[in-house]
Amino acid sequence: MIGKLKLLLLFIFVLPLVNAFGQDIHFTYFEFAPQSINPALNGLFAGSYRVSGMYRDQYQNSGVQGFSTIEAGIDVPVIRGIRKQDWVGAGFSFDRDSRGLYKFSDTYSRMGLTYHLSLDKNQTRIFSIGAQRTGVSRRINVPTGTDITNILLNGNRTDPDIVRLQQSAVSGQGGGSGAPAVEKSYGDWVGGLSFTNRTKQGQLILGAAFAHFLKENAAFQNNYNVPMRITAFATYEGSINRQMSIEPGLIIQSQGSGFEASGHFVAGYKLKAEKPLVLKAGLGARTGTVSAQVLLGAEYKSIKAGFAYDIPLSGYANASGIQNAIEFGVSYIGIIKKTPKPDPIITCPRL
C-alpha cells in the first residue's frame, strides 16, 4: 500500500506541469461530484443512500460573464448481486452549466446503473462497471443580429459551436432581446470502470470513464459531434494515526485535442481524538489555464463539506476583473435502519 501511495503522490505533483486544457464540466474538489466523474461510483459506499451537491463559479468579471455550474445527485445500493458479496448501485443527478454573456447553457440529467463485483467475501477488493444515460439540453439567449464574438474565454478559445450560434442569431432565429435564439437536445451514453482496494488504513479507488463515444449530434444546426471524452481518476482516503488523515486525489481528462490534469493533497486533523469532527486543508494544481488551488473542508460523522479556490497563473489570469474560481461541495451518507420483526414466542400456560 505504501508503494501505491507514493506512485499516486508522484502523479499528483508531476502531471500538473503539463500545459493543456479541457472541455466539458470539471471540478477541482471532484470527490463531491461522483456521478459527473464516473458511473461506476454509483452505490460505492457504506450506507443506504448518498446525497451530494456541488457549485462552481469561475471567470466572473465586468467584461465577460464566465462559467457557473451546479450539480445535485443521489445514489443508492439497490439490490444484492448474483453472489452474496456483490451488489447493484443506481444513481440520478442533475447539472446545469452556464457561461458567456448570453448564458449559453447545457443542462444534464443523468441516470446510471452499476454492478459491483467483490473479488473476496469481505468486500475489500471490488471491481465495478457502470453505464449512464445522459440527456443534454442546450440553450442560448441572444438578441437577433447581435455580435456574440465577445463570448470568448481564455484567449482565442470559444465554445465549439459558437460559429453556428452566431449564424443562427444573424439569420433572425429567436427574436428580441433576451429571447432564446436556439435550443437543442440530444442524448449521450457514458461507460465507466473502477477498482477499489480497502485496507485497515484506508481506501484506494482507481477508475476510468468514456463519454461521447456514440457521436450524438449536439449542433443547433447541421452536425456537430462532441469529441469523445476519457476521464481517469485516483483517490485515496487513509489514516496516519488516531487524529491525522490524508486524502490525495487526481483527475485526468482528455477530449479531442484537449488534455487537462488536476491533482490535490488534503490532510485532515481531529481536534480531539475521541470526537468525530475532522478539519481539512490542502493544496493542488491544474494544467491548461495553469492554476494553483487551495482546498478546505470538514467532516462530521456522515456529513462532508468542502471549499476550493482556484488561482489562475496563465491564460486568462491577466484579464480585468475577478478571474479566480470558487467551489462549494457537500455530501451526506444516510443509513435507513430496519426495525427487526422477530417471530412471536408462544408460551404454554401452566395447567
N, C-alpha and C positions, 0 to 999 in steps of 0.2 A: 504493500500500500504506500510506503514512503517513496518508492521509486515512481509510482504513478503520480503522486502528488508533486514531485519535483518536475516531472515531464509537463504536467498541467501548468505549473508556475512558469516554466520556460516559455511555453506558447503564449501565455498571457503578456509577458513583458517583451517578447521579440516580435510577434506578429503586428502589434500596433505601429511598428516602424515603417511598414509598407504604406505608401501613399496611394490611396484608391478611394472609391466612393461607392455607395449602394443605393438601391431603389427600394420601393415598397415600404411598408411600415417597419420601423425599427425602434427599439427601446434600449436605453442604457441599463436600467435595472430590469432586465428581461425576465428574471425569475417571477415577476408579478404578472406576466402575460403569457402563461404556458401554452394556451391554445393558438396564439398567433405565431408561436415558435415551432411547435411540433405536435401533431395529433396523437403521437404515441404517448404523450404525457397525460392523456385523459384517464382519471381514476388511479394515477400512480402516487398514492399517498396512504397514510394510515388514518382512516376516518370514514364517515358516512357520506360526506359531501364537502366540496371546497368552493368557496366563493372568492373571486378575485377581481380587482379593478385597477386601471392604470390611466393616468392622464399625463400628456406631454405637450409642452408649449415651446416653440422654437422660432427664432428669427422674427420676432415681433418688433417693428420699428415704424417710424413715420413714413418712410418711403415705400416699403413693401410689406404686405401682410404675410407672415410666414406660416409655418406648419402648426396645426393644432390637432391633436389626436387623443381620442378617448376610447377605452376598451372596458368591457364588463363581461364576465363569464362565470359559468358554474359547471363543474364536472363531478361525476359520481362513479364509484364502482357499483355496477348494477346487478350483476349475477355471477355465480360461480362458473368457472370454465369447464372444459371436458374432464379435467382432473381436479382433485380437491385443492391443490395449491395454485391453480390458475384462476383468473377472473377476467371479466369483461368490463371495460370502462366506457362511459359516454360523456360527451360534453357539448355545451352550446355557448357561443359567445357572440358579441356584437361589437363592431368597431366603426368609428367614423373618423376619417382623415380629411382635414380641410386645409387648403393652402392657397396663397395668392390673393391679389387684390379683389378678384371677383369670386372668391370662395369656391374654387374648383375642388370638389369633394368626391371621395369614394366611401361608400357605406358598405360594410361587410357583415354578413350574417353567416355563422359557421355552425355546422352540426357534424360531430365525429363519433366514431366507434373505434375502440382499441381492444386488442386481445393481449393479455399479459401472461406470458408463458414462464413459469418459475422453473429454473433448472435444478432446484432442490426442494425438499419438503418444507424447509424453514423459510422459504422466500427470501433468501439472501442474495441470489443471483437471478435476475429477471430480464428476459428478452421480450420487448413489446413491439407490436406492429399495429399501426393505426391508419385510418383513412378518414378524410374530412371533405364534406361538400360545402363549398363556399358560394354564396350568392353575392354579387357585387353590383351596386347601383352607382352610376357616375352622373355628376351634375355640375353645371357651371352657370353663374348668373352674370350676363354681360349685356349692357345696353347695345342696341343694334348699331353696327358700324364702328364700334369703339375699338381703338388700337389696344390690343392686350399684350404687346410685346414686353411691357414692363412687369410682367409676372415673373420675369427671370429671377432665379435664385441661384446663388453660388456660381458667379462668373457667367459663362455663356450657356449653362445647362438649363433646360426648361423641362416641363412635363413632356413626356414623349409624344403626346397627341396635340401639342399646343398649336401647331400649324393648322390642323383641321379645325380646331376650335375657333381660330381667328377667321378662317374661310367661312365657317358657319355663321359667325356674327356679322361679317360683312355682307353675306348674301341675304340678310334680312330675316333669318330664322330667330325666333324668340320673342321679339317685341321690345318694350320700353325699358327704362332704367330699372335695374334690379330684378327684371323678369328672368326666369330660367330660359336661356337661349337653347340649350341642348341637354338631353338626358339619354342615358344608355344603361342597359342592364345586361349582365352576362353571368355565366356560372363557371366555376372552376373546381378542380379536384386537387387535393393535397395528400400525399402519402408520406408516412414517417416511420422511422425505426429508432429504437433506443435500447440501451443496455444499462442496467442498474446493478451495482455491487454494494451490498450493505455489510458493514462490519460493526464491531462494538464501538469503534472510534468514530465512525461516520458513514456517509453515503456518497458514492460517486455515480453520476449519471452522464452517459455519452449518447449523442443522438444525431440524426441527420434527417432532413425533410426535403421534399421535392414538390414544387408548385408550378403551375402554368405549363405543364408538360403536354396537355391536350390541345394547346394553341387555340383557345377560345377567342372569338373576335371581340375586342374591347373598344373598338373605334366608334366614335359618334357617327362618322360617315366612312364609306368604303371599308377597308380592312386594316386592322392593327392587332397583331398578336403579341401579347405581353411576353417578353423573353422568359424562359424557364428560370426559376429561382431555386438555388440549392442553399439550404441553411444547415450548418453544423454547429453543435454547441457542446460544452462540457461544464458541469457544475459539481462542486464538492461542498458538503456540509459536515464538519467534524469538530470534535472537541479536543483541546490540548490538555486541559485539566478540568477541575470542577467549576472553574469560573471563566475560563477563556475558550473561545471557539474561533474557527476560521471558515470563510465562505468565498473561495475564489470562483470566478465564472468567466467563461469565454464564449463568444458567439462569432461565427464567420458566415457572411452572406455573399453569394456570387450570383449575379443576374446580368445576362447579356455580356457587355464589355465591362460591367461594373463589378467591383470587389470591395468588400469592407470587413474589417475585423475590429472587434471591441472586447476589451478584457478589463476585469477589475478584481481587486483583492479587498475583502471586507473582513474585519475582525470584530468579534463580539465579546462583551465582558459583562458578567453578572455582578451587580453591585454588592449582593450578598449571596453566598453560595447556596443558602437554603431557600432563596426566593426565586420565582420564575421569571422575573423581569431581566431582559438582556438588552443592553445598549450596543449599537453597532456603528462603525465608521470605517471608511476605506477610500482608496484612490483607484483610478482607472484611466484608460486612454482609448481613443478611437482613431481609425485611419480615415481616408477620404478627405473631408474638411477636418484636418487633424485637430483633435480636441483633447483637452485634459478633463478629467471627471472627478468630482467629489461625491461620495455616497454616504448617507446617514440612514440609520434605521433603528427599529426597536422590535422586540418580540416579547409577548406576554402570553404564556400558555399556548393557545391555538391561534392567536392573532399576531400577524406580522404587518409592519408598516415600513415603507422605505421612501427616501427622498434622494434624487440625483440632480446634480448641477453640472452641465457641460460648458466648458470654456473654449471656444474655437481659437485655434492658434494660426490658422491659414485660411485661404479661400475668402469666405465672406466675412472674416473676422475684422477687416479694416473698414467695413461699411459703417455708415452712421446709424445711430440708434442702438438698441439692445439686441445683441446677436447671440447671447447665451441661451441655453435650453434648460428647462426645469421639468422634473417629473415627480409625480406622487403616485405611490402604489400601495395597495393593501390586499391582504388575503386572510381568509378565516377558514379553518377546517373544523367542521362540526361533527358531532357524534350523536346519532339517534339511538338512545338506549331502549331496548326492548324489555318490557316487563314480563318476567317469566310466568308461565301459566302451568303450575305443577298439577299432575293428576290428583284428584281428591282421594283422601285416605279414609276409607270406611272402616270404622272400628265396630267390633261385635259387642253389643251391650251385655253386661252380666245378667245371668238368669237367676 
